[in-house]
Amino acid sequence: MIRNPADAVDAPKPEKKEMRALNNPETAWLIEVIRGTPFHIPVLLAITTGMRRGEFLALRWSEVSLQRSLASVARSIEQTNEG
């Protein structure tokens, strides 16, 4: 085969879903539902800091100071087609 016939075709792009922020009643409900679960602290941190998903997932304990109520956002990760 001299050339790849698939090179002439554009692969379809996945649809991007529109993001929507939770309103106050939804936020209160979510916090109540996850209270006491392993998700409570991570979700509470995500809700109260406004970090993007990739920033939150890349956060390391070395970048968090509980004594100073401080988290340093130093990196972000994103999912790609390769994984």
Secondary structure, DSSP 8 states (H G I E B T S, - for coil): --S-GGGGS--------------HHHHHHHHHHHTTSTTHHHHHHHHHH---HHHHHH--GGGEETTTTEE---------TT-
